[in-house]
Each structure stands twice: as structure tokens, then as C-alpha cells.
Amino acid sequence: MTTRQRLASIDIVRGAVMVLMAIDHVRVYSGVPAGGATAGIFFTRWVTHFCAPAFVFLAGTSAFLYGRTLGGGSTGRAAASGAASSGDPLALSRYLITRGLLLVLLELTIIRASWTFGVDYSQFVLAGVIWMLGWCMVLLAGLVFLPTWVVGIIGLVIIVFQDVFGPLGRALPESAHVVWEFLYPVGAGVTIGHRGPSVAVLYSIVPWVGVMAAGYALGGIMVREPAERRRLCLRVGLGATALFVAAAGLGVLLNPAPADAPPALVRFLNQRKYPASQLFLLMTLGPTIALLPVAERMGGWFARMLETFGRVPMFYYLLHIPLIHATALLVWFARDGRANDSRFATAPYVSIPPGERWGLPLLYLVFVIVVVLLYPVCRWFAGVKARRPRGWLRYV
């Protein structure tokens, strides 16, 4: 495989999770809660759990593959087990720092304004998924000088032993808890200045930097010969999924549930996302990795649509939130005679009384409309980006 060849399987899987992401963000503006008593509401939320893990993990894989275009990287097994995979790790490091800081800036400006359609920062500032993604890229920039397998081990260690960051943070002086909250939750409130707005840390850096590092290491597998690549991805993905089934199943069996507990299947699937637990990451990343060989063999219009979205994930992300927000206001106006825009001044934190929420059919109808509207724009931008791979568009 040439160093500049894109892997369609990565784009297809990434495009699929970008589409799923829109379900969750339409849900925000519909008022439907993040999970609930009915199976429809629970699985509407559960299926979107795959988005953040796959988004971050494949960002690491893409960083590995992009590094191979910078001066010519090693190939085959050498890329997985040798020294730094990039022909110019310094150039890759600079790219990751630049793009990471750009993402942090976008989270605090354009994305913040897209969620709320306002610029009032007095209530709260969101440290969301793009904030986290940006800082993880900055940290990955320091790891790309290491052998690929070392980066992978560091990532796995962070994921497996993430729980130690809680006690470590709480053992620090109380004045340091605010800073540590960005790294891993310790129950400290974060504010800007003495009386400034609170910061909602939705995604802490740990364990997500470990997820990105593990995804970077997967790049060493993705550059191998197709048959070996497919075999290893299936082995890793199905192995992780089996480990989740065994561990989560034992957890349900060995922990007696109270009389009012949800069904066993719900308890089995309802793993901790904030911060993402080891079981949550096994549940989501295992199938994601196992799907890569399947995506490699996909064809037809649906695969092409997903591949288009997956080639421009950040462009899609920047467009889909304001489009969902605007479409939701139109739907609210058509349904109730008023847009109810004040409800979304603190989006994505939205609370709407049960009797006023959308039903799931309307939620999914709006989701389909949004994805259909996004496709031609993303297809156009993917073409522009392909023609100008070295310009500023590579950061979007």
C-alpha cells in the first residue's frame, strides 16, 4: 500500500459513527432524555455510545497513517514494531499540536455558539468532545517519537489503570483539584476567574488520551497486507468484545439487583461513560475494530455515503450541530407555534418537561433530514480537500 493511499474501511466506519452522532444531538433538541425506562429511548442513547470511542480511536489511527505521508514512513511489520512510524516525526508532532490547539479553539467559539446560538459565557463553558480531542492530539504529539508498540502499550496502561488517577488527584492539595478535574474527575467544580462562569468538563483527558494512543498503534496493523490486516483486526476486535461479554456478564450475575432494578440486558449494556470505564471502552471499541474488515469489503451507494462523511469528519461535525439546532427550532415552531429557543441557552444541557418532548418517530425523521442535507455539502468539501491535501484544509 502506498503511503498516500486512504483506507476506505477507516473512512466508512468513521462515517458510520458520525451519522450515529447526529441521532444523539437531535435527541438533545428534542428533549428526549439520555436513556430511560423504555427500550426505544434506552437504545436511542446506547447506540450513540460508539461515537466518541470510535471518533477518538480512529483519530489516533489517522494520525499514524498521516505520519507515513511525511517523508515516507516504514512499511509492513516494521511500522508496527520498529521505531517511530513517521518519516518525519517532528513534522507529525507539529501537525498534531497545531490541529489540537485549533480544535480547542473551535470548541470554545464556533461549537459553543452552535449549541446555544448565543455568545453568553456567563452561565457555563463546555469542555466537550472536541476540546478533549484537541488536547489528546497535543499529548499524542509527544508520543509519536516512540516506537509504535510503545505508544500502544502506554495507551492500554492508561485505559486499564485509569482509576488510579482519581485517588492521585484527591491526594493533591485542594488548590490543585480544579486543574486535575480536566485530567480526571475528582469532584471539584471548575470556574474561570473568581466569579466567572463554571466549566462543564464533559470529557476528561483520561482515559481518552489512552484511547487515541491505542488507535495510533492500530495504524501499525492497518498498513499490513490486506489478508493479515483483516485477520488481526478481527482477532483484536472480537477478543475485546468477548472480554466485555464475559466481564460484564459476570458483573450482572454476581451483583444481585434490587426489585426495582432495570432488566439484566440494560444493566449489562449500561456501562459508565463519564469517565469512560474499561468495560464501556471494551463494549464500544471491540465491535468498532471488528467492523473494519467488514467495511473493507463493502460497496454500493451506502458505503460511498459513509465514506464521504468519514473523509471529512471535522467539517461534518462543525456543520451538523448548527443544522440540527436550526432544524429543531423550525420543528418546534411548526409543532407548537413557537420556537422555544430559550430552552437551548445551555445546550447540550437541556431539560424539557416529559409532556412536551418529541416522540421517537419525529426524532428519527429529523435525524434523516439532517443527514440527507449534509451529504452534498460534505461530498463537495471532500472533493476540494482531496485536490488540496497540503493546504490549510488538512486541519479541518
N, C-alpha and C positions, 0 to 999 in steps of 0.2 A: 504493500500500500504506500502511495506517495505521501509525503509529509503534508501536502496541501489538500488532500482528499478528505472531504467531510464524511463522517459515518452517519448514514441516513437513520440507522437504528436509534442513535442517541437523539437525533432531532425528532423522530417520531414519538419516542417515549416522553421526551421533554414537552413536545407539543400536546400530548395527551394530558399531562398534568397541568399545563397552562389552561386547557379547556376546562378541566375539573375545577380549577381555581375560581373560575367565573361563577360556578354554582354557589360557592361559599360566599362570594362577595355580593351576589344578587340576594342571597339569604339575609345578609346584613340589612339591606334596604327594604326587605320585605317584612322585617320584624320577626321572622321565624327564629326561635332560639337555637343556640348551638347545641343541638341534641335535645331529646325529650322523651316523653313516655311512649309515643307511637313509633312503630318501626320505620315509617316513612321519614319522620323528622330525624330519627337517630341515624339512619343510613345516608340521608342527605348530608349530614355533617361528617359521618365516618368516612365516606368515600373521598372527601376532600383532604383527609389526613395524609394522603400520599403526596400532596403537592409540595409542601415545604421540604420534606426529606429528599424527594427526588430533585427538586429545584437546586438545593444546596449541593447535594452529592454530585449531580451531573455538571454543576458549575466547576467543581474540582476536576472532573474528568476532562471537561472542555479546556481548562487551563493547561492540563498536561498536553493535550493534543495541539493547542495553540503554541505551546513552547517548542514543539517539534518543527514548527514553521520558521522559527527564528534562528537562522544559521544552520539548519539541518540537524535534527536530533538523531539519537541512536535508534536502532530498529529491532523488531522482534523481541527475543528474550532479553537482549541487552538493555532495552528500555525499561524492563520490569525489574531487573536485578542489578544493573550497573550503577554508574554514577548518575548525577543529575541528568534527566532525560532531555532537557533543552540544549540545543546547540549554543544558546546564549542565555544562560540562566539569569544574568544580570538584566538583560532586556525584558525577560518574562517577569522578573521581580518588579521592575519599574512599571510595566503594564498593569500588574495586579494592584500595586499601590495607587496608581492614577485612577484606575477604574473603581477600585474600592472606595476611595475618598469621594469620587463623583457620585456613587450610589448613596453614600451617607448624605451628601448634599441634596440629592433628589428626594430622599425620604423626608427631609426637614422642610422642603419647599414645595415642589410640584406635587408630590404624592400626598403630602399633608393637605394641600389646598384641594386636591381632587376628592379626598374623602369627605371634606366638610363644605366645599365651595365657599371657603372663607379664609381669612388670614389672621384670625384672632388666636393668638398663642397664650392668652391669659388663663385658659382652663386646663389645657394639658398639651404635652408634646409626645408624639408616639415614636418609640424606638421599636419599629416593626421589622418585618422580614427583610426588607431591602437595607435597612440600617445594619441589621445583623450580617447580611450577605456581604456588605461592603467591608465591615471590619474583619470578617473572616478572610476576605481576599487580601487585606493588608497583612494579616498574620501569616497567611499561606506564602506571601512574598518572601518571608524569611526562611521558609522550609524548602523552597524549590532548589536550593543549592545542595541539598542532601540527596543520597540515593533514593530512588522511588520507593523501594521496600521499606526504608527507614521512615519515610513520610507516612506510609500506610500503617506501620506499627504505632507511630505517635498518635495517629488518628484513632485507632482502635483502643489504645490505652486511655485516651481522653473520654471516649464513649463509655467504656466498661467501668472506669473508675471515677466517673463524673460526680458521684455522690460525695466524694471527699471534699469537693470544693465548698459545700455548704458549711461543714464544721470548721474548715480552714478560714472561711470568711468571717464566721461568727466569733472565732478566736482572736481576730484582729481588733484593735481599738475601735470603739463605736464610730469615731470620726471617719474611719475607712470603709464603713459598711455601705455608704452611699455609692462610692466608686465600685466596690465589689459587686453591688447589685447588677451592674451592667455585665459582669462576668458570669455570675451565677446567683440565683435568688437567695437572699438571707433575710428577707422580710423587712428591709429598710425602704422607707419612702425616699424618692428622688425628686428634688426640686431644683430649679435654676435660680440661683441667687437666693437672697434671704427671704424674699416674699414672692418669688417668681412662680411660674406655672409648674405643676407636677409633671414628671416624665413617666409615662406608662411604658415600662420595659416588657414588651410582649415576648420578645425573643432574646434571651441572654446569649452571650458568646459561646459558653459551654452548655451543651456538648456540640454545638453546631460547627465549630471550627474543626472538631474531630471528624464530623461527617464529611466536610469538604476535603480534609486531608485523605480520608479513606477513598473518596471519589477520585482524587488525584491519582492515588495508587492504582485504581482500576484502569486508568489510562494505559498502564503497562500491559494489561491483558487485552485491551481493545485494539492495540496495534499489532497483535499477533495474527497468524494466518487464520482465515475465516473459520475453518473447522475447529481449530484449537480454541479460538476466541469464544465460539458458541458453547463448546463443551465446558470451558471454565466458568463462563457466566451462569450456565445452568447449574453447575455444581455449587458455586458460591450462593446464588440466589435461592435455590431450593434448600440448600443446607441451612441458610439463615431462617427461611420460612419454617422448616421443620423444627429448628431450635425454638422458635417462637411458640409454635403449636404445643410442643412438649412443656416448656416453662410456663406459659400462660394457662395451659390446661391443668397442670399440677396446682397452680395458684388457685384456680376455681375449685378444684376438688378438695384441697387441703384447708381451705378457709371457709368454714360454714357461713352461709348467708342468712341474714335476718329475714323474718317473714315478709317484710315489705321490700326486699331487695329486687332489682330488675332480674330478668331471666338470665340463665347461665351464659347464653351466647352473647348477650350485651355486656356482661361482666368480663367475659373472655376478650372481647374486642375493645372495650373501653379502657385503653391504656393512657397513662399520663403524657400529655403533650407539652405542658409548660412547667418546668423544662422537660424536654423530650426524654422519656425514660429509655432504658436499654430495650425493654420489650416493645415500646412504641416504635423504635427505630428498626428492630428486627421485623416487626409486623409490616412495616411500610417499605423498607429498603430491600428486603428479601424478594418479594414479588417484582419490584421495580427492576432489579438486576436480572431476574429470571426472564423478564419480558423482553430484554434486549435481543436475544437470539430470535424470538418470535417476530419482533419488529423488523429485524434484518430481512426477513422473508416476505414481509407484507408488500402489497401492491394495490393499485387502484386509486380512485379519487379520494377515498377517506384517508389512506396513508399519505397521499400527497398533501391533503389539507393539514394533517397533523404535522407533517414535516415542515410545511411553511411556517406554522406557528412556532415550531421548535427551533427554527433558524433565527428567529428574531424575538426571543423571549422577553427581553427588557423593553423593547418597543411595544410589544403586546401588553406588557404589564402597565406601562405608562398610559396607554390608551384605554385599557379596559375599565379601570376604576372610574374615571370621569364619565365614560359612556354609560356604565351601569348606573351611576348616580343620576345622570340626566334622564335616562330612560325610566328609572324608578319614579322620579318626580312626575314625569308625564303620566305614568300609570296611576300613581296616587291621585293626580288631578282628574283623570278620566273616570276613576272609580268613585272618588269621594267629593269631587268638585273643588278640591284644594290640594296643593302640592305637599303640605305638611313639612316644608323644608326645614323648619326649626328643630325637628326631631333629629336631624343628622348633623347638628353643630358639633357633636363629639364623636362622629363616626370614626372608626368602626364600632365604637361602643354605643349601641342603640338599644333603647327599651321602649317597646310598643305594647299596649295592653292586648291580651290574647284575643279579645273580640274584634280587634281592628286589623289583625295581621292578615297577610295574604295566605291563601291556600297553596298547597304544593303545586297543583296544576298551573296556576298563574306564575309561580316562581320559576318553574321549568320552561314555561313559554317565553318569559322574558330572557332567561338564560340562552335559549336557542336563538332568539332575535339578536342578542348582543354578539354571539359568536359569528353568526352569518354576516353581520355588519362589519366585524373586524377583519374577516378573511381577505377581501380585496385590498384593503389598505396594507395589511401585513404582507400580502403577496407582492405588492408594488415595492415596499421597503426592502423585502428580501432580495429582490432583483437589483435595486440600487446598491445595497450593501455588497452583493456579490461582485458587482462591477468595480467597487472601490474598497477592496479589502484592507488597504493600508491607511486609509484616511481616518478622520475623527469618528466616523460611523462605527468603527470597530469597538468603541467604548459603549455603544448603545445596544 
